[in-house]
Amino acid sequence: PPLIGQVKFQFFHRVLAFCILIFIFSAWISARYWSDNLFFRRWIGISLLVTLLQLSLGIGNVILKLPKIMSVAHLAVGTILFALLFVITYKVKQVKNVASLS
């Protein structure tokens, strides 16, 4: 179908979700094998689990035709994931700034 209206929104939502999954999975691999920052390793692993939960809720929304409770859960987990990545980025940047001062 042509990418207009809701079809366009849903298509780009899925493309963006896939890109985020690839990014977080890559960060998890990178942290697991090459990072000595324990905070980053632990919390990027948690964010990968939250991302997989978000993916499961998104798939459930499509299969079950958007039940309200699942839609609300998908939105809430997405918000939690955004906040989690924001805090991780802030904390890791803060550690790098302190390390560069010494």
DRENLUM-314323 format. One record per residue (C-alpha): residue number from 1; x, y, z; residue in three letters. Coordinates in nm, 3 decimals. Layout:
BEGIN
NUM | X | Y | Z | ALA
...
END
This chain:
BEGIN
1 | 0.000 | 0.000 | 0.000 | PRO
2 | 0.109 | 0.359 | -0.052 | PRO
3 | 0.273 | 0.533 | 0.244 | LEU
4 | -0.006 | 0.775 | 0.333 | ILE
5 | -0.199 | 0.842 | 0.653 | GLY
6 | -0.181 | 0.573 | 0.922 | GLN
7 | 0.013 | 0.335 | 0.696 | VAL
8 | 0.301 | 0.583 | 0.675 | LYS
9 | 0.296 | 0.637 | 1.053 | PHE
10 | 0.294 | 0.264 | 1.129 | GLN
11 | 0.566 | 0.187 | 0.876 | PHE
12 | 0.805 | 0.452 | 1.009 | PHE
13 | 0.723 | 0.357 | 1.369 | HIS
14 | 0.840 | 0.002 | 1.294 | ARG
15 | 1.150 | 0.119 | 1.106 | VAL
16 | 1.248 | 0.348 | 1.395 | LEU
17 | 1.181 | 0.069 | 1.647 | ALA
18 | 1.408 | -0.165 | 1.450 | PHE
19 | 1.683 | 0.100 | 1.437 | CYS
20 | 1.658 | 0.153 | 1.813 | ILE
21 | 1.676 | -0.222 | 1.872 | LEU
22 | 1.990 | -0.249 | 1.656 | ILE
23 | 2.147 | 0.050 | 1.834 | PHE
24 | 2.078 | -0.084 | 2.184 | ILE
25 | 2.188 | -0.436 | 2.091 | PHE
26 | 2.512 | -0.294 | 1.946 | SER
27 | 2.570 | -0.087 | 2.261 | ALA
28 | 2.510 | -0.397 | 2.473 | TRP
29 | 2.763 | -0.600 | 2.271 | ILE
30 | 3.009 | -0.313 | 2.291 | SER
31 | 2.962 | -0.272 | 2.666 | ALA
32 | 2.984 | -0.643 | 2.730 | ARG
33 | 3.317 | -0.692 | 2.554 | TYR
34 | 3.495 | -0.357 | 2.558 | TRP
35 | 3.369 | -0.134 | 2.840 | SER
36 | 3.513 | -0.123 | 3.189 | ASP
37 | 3.231 | 0.105 | 3.306 | ASN
38 | 3.022 | -0.121 | 3.532 | LEU
39 | 2.731 | 0.127 | 3.543 | PHE
40 | 2.709 | 0.134 | 3.164 | PHE
41 | 2.736 | -0.245 | 3.129 | ARG
42 | 2.463 | -0.310 | 3.386 | ARG
43 | 2.217 | -0.048 | 3.269 | TRP
44 | 2.259 | -0.104 | 2.896 | ILE
45 | 2.172 | -0.469 | 2.965 | GLY
46 | 1.859 | -0.357 | 3.149 | ILE
47 | 1.771 | -0.125 | 2.862 | SER
48 | 1.806 | -0.419 | 2.620 | LEU
49 | 1.556 | -0.617 | 2.829 | LEU
50 | 1.318 | -0.319 | 2.838 | VAL
51 | 1.354 | -0.287 | 2.460 | THR
52 | 1.266 | -0.653 | 2.414 | LEU
53 | 0.962 | -0.605 | 2.640 | LEU
54 | 0.864 | -0.304 | 2.428 | GLN
55 | 0.902 | -0.513 | 2.112 | LEU
56 | 0.684 | -0.788 | 2.262 | SER
57 | 0.414 | -0.538 | 2.356 | LEU
58 | 0.425 | -0.386 | 2.008 | GLY
59 | 0.386 | -0.726 | 1.844 | ILE
60 | 0.105 | -0.808 | 2.088 | GLY
61 | -0.070 | -0.484 | 1.992 | ASN
62 | -0.065 | -0.582 | 1.626 | VAL
63 | -0.171 | -0.943 | 1.681 | ILE
64 | -0.446 | -0.867 | 1.935 | LEU
65 | -0.570 | -0.557 | 1.747 | LYS
66 | -0.480 | -0.289 | 2.003 | LEU
67 | -0.637 | -0.382 | 2.336 | PRO
68 | -0.637 | -0.071 | 2.555 | LYS
69 | -0.432 | -0.217 | 2.839 | ILE
70 | -0.160 | -0.335 | 2.601 | MET
71 | -0.154 | -0.001 | 2.420 | SER
72 | -0.112 | 0.182 | 2.751 | VAL
73 | 0.161 | -0.062 | 2.857 | ALA
74 | 0.341 | -0.013 | 2.522 | HIS
75 | 0.331 | 0.365 | 2.569 | LEU
76 | 0.447 | 0.341 | 2.933 | ALA
77 | 0.737 | 0.107 | 2.854 | VAL
78 | 0.841 | 0.331 | 2.564 | GLY
79 | 0.850 | 0.627 | 2.801 | THR
80 | 1.049 | 0.428 | 3.056 | ILE
81 | 1.295 | 0.323 | 2.784 | LEU
82 | 1.341 | 0.684 | 2.673 | PHE
83 | 1.404 | 0.798 | 3.031 | ALA
84 | 1.641 | 0.507 | 3.093 | LEU
85 | 1.851 | 0.588 | 2.785 | LEU
86 | 1.852 | 0.956 | 2.878 | PHE
87 | 1.984 | 0.881 | 3.228 | VAL
88 | 2.244 | 0.634 | 3.096 | ILE
89 | 2.370 | 0.892 | 2.847 | THR
90 | 2.387 | 1.161 | 3.116 | TYR
91 | 2.569 | 0.939 | 3.367 | LYS
92 | 2.822 | 0.805 | 3.117 | VAL
93 | 2.891 | 1.157 | 2.988 | LYS
94 | 2.932 | 1.278 | 3.347 | GLN
95 | 3.188 | 1.003 | 3.418 | VAL
96 | 3.379 | 1.090 | 3.099 | LYS
97 | 3.385 | 1.459 | 3.193 | ASN
98 | 3.520 | 1.381 | 3.542 | VAL
99 | 3.779 | 1.144 | 3.395 | ALA
100 | 3.897 | 1.408 | 3.149 | SER
101 | 3.960 | 1.654 | 3.437 | LEU
102 | 4.217 | 1.431 | 3.604 | SER
END
